[in-house]
Amino acid sequence: VQLQASGGGLVQAGGSLRLSCAASESIFSDFSSNAKGWYREAPGKEREQVAGITSKGRLVYGDSVRGRFTISGDNDEKMIYLQMNTLLPEDTAVYFCACNQLGVTYWGQGTQVTVSS
């Protein structure tokens, strides 16, 4: 498994969750230079990027989550995190981590986040 996501669950609106994604040691030898991020896919909607870290280390966020979500990474441990605060029912989706290496995008298996109103 190239990327392993975890941390999803059921939470009430206004609550918080932290997603984690572990990257394969053997595939991502220079993790710090890989563009990486979190995406989500809600029922009936296309997959969208939630947050990302560019290959230069710049953080980017989708408009709907800016100010509520924070992406971070640990290059030594090859981990990607997504701290989600002030969750809303519309944040309900399957969340995927992704990492790009040499033009190939690798995807995690997805973790379900459900926010109840």
Rosetta blueprint (number, residue, H / E / L):
1 V L
2 Q L
3 L E
4 Q E
5 A E
6 S E
7 G L
8 G L
9 G E
10 L E
11 V E
12 Q E
13 A L
14 G L
15 G L
16 S L
17 L E
18 R E
19 L E
20 S E
21 C E
22 A E
23 A E
24 S L
25 E L
26 S L
27 I L
28 F L
29 S L
30 D L
31 F H
32 S H
33 S H
34 N L
35 A E
36 K E
37 G E
38 W E
39 Y E
40 R E
41 E E
42 A L
43 P L
44 G L
45 K L
46 E L
47 R L
48 E E
49 Q E
50 V E
51 A E
52 G E
53 I E
54 T L
55 S L
56 K L
57 G L
58 R L
59 L E
60 V E
61 Y E
62 G L
63 D L
64 S L
65 V L
66 R E
67 G L
68 R L
69 F E
70 T E
71 I E
72 S E
73 G E
74 D E
75 N L
76 D L
77 E L
78 K L
79 M E
80 I E
81 Y E
82 L E
83 Q E
84 M E
85 N L
86 T L
87 L L
88 L L
89 P H
90 E H
91 D H
92 T L
93 A E
94 V E
95 Y E
96 F E
97 C E
98 A E
99 C E
100 N E
101 Q E
102 L L
103 G L
104 V E
105 T E
106 Y E
107 W E
108 G L
109 Q L
110 G L
111 T E
112 Q E
113 V E
114 T E
115 V E
116 S E
117 S L
